[in-house]
Amino acid sequence: MPLITEDLVLLDLAAKDRAEVTRALAERLAAAGRVTDVEAFLADVTAREAQMPTGLEGGIGIPHARSAAVAEPSLAFARSADGVDWGAPDGPARLIFLIAAPDGAGGEHMKILAALARRLVHQSFKDALATAADAAAVVKLVTEEVIDR
């Protein structure tokens, strides 16, 4: 199963805070059969966020967690025109990735996180995500730039 698919991409996000964004993405993961229990998964993401916010400079949020509620390693994406506070020192996140990994998946989600972080230092990658016309363009970009590298 691909790590990210069009149904896991949410453009024009209306959510205004971390909890709303994370829930919207988690519900997409559940609808795709990748998360078996939204509430349990959200509890694990919230616990991880409590350890240290996952906002990165440059308008990025990367919440992530390993969870027994995750059936399939997955990456969901949301884009917010207004931005959502994700704890980064330079302001709100406009590009948000939710990484979901099954419990016991070892360092798999950390590999995804590291690969994603390496690409997000490039302004051209962030610009391409910010201006992607549709979900298919986001999936293609992430697959080529993060997953297949």
Rosetta blueprint (number, residue, H / E / L):
1 M L
2 P L
3 L L
4 I L
5 T L
6 E H
7 D H
8 L H
9 V E
10 L E
11 L L
12 D L
13 L L
14 A L
15 A L
16 K L
17 D L
18 R H
19 A H
20 E H
21 V H
22 T H
23 R H
24 A H
25 L H
26 A H
27 E H
28 R H
29 L H
30 A H
31 A H
32 A L
33 G L
34 R L
35 V E
36 T L
37 D L
38 V H
39 E H
40 A H
41 F H
42 L H
43 A H
44 D H
45 V H
46 T H
47 A H
48 R H
49 E H
50 A H
51 Q H
52 M L
53 P L
54 T L
55 G E
56 L E
57 E L
58 G L
59 G L
60 I E
61 G E
62 I L
63 P L
64 H E
65 A E
66 R E
67 S E
68 A L
69 A L
70 V E
71 A L
72 E L
73 P L
74 S E
75 L E
76 A E
77 F E
78 A E
79 R E
80 S E
81 A E
82 D E
83 G E
84 V E
85 D L
86 W L
87 G L
88 A L
89 P L
90 D L
91 G L
92 P L
93 A E
94 R E
95 L E
96 I E
97 F E
98 L E
99 I E
100 A E
101 A E
102 P E
103 D L
104 G L
105 A L
106 G L
107 G L
108 E H
109 H H
110 M H
111 K H
112 I H
113 L H
114 A H
115 A H
116 L H
117 A H
118 R H
119 R H
120 L H
121 V L
122 H L
123 Q H
124 S H
125 F H
126 K H
127 D H
128 A H
129 L H
130 A H
131 T H
132 A L
133 A L
134 D L
135 A H
136 A H
137 A H
138 V H
139 V H
140 K H
141 L H
142 V H
143 T H
144 E H
145 E H
146 V H
147 I H
148 D L
149 R L
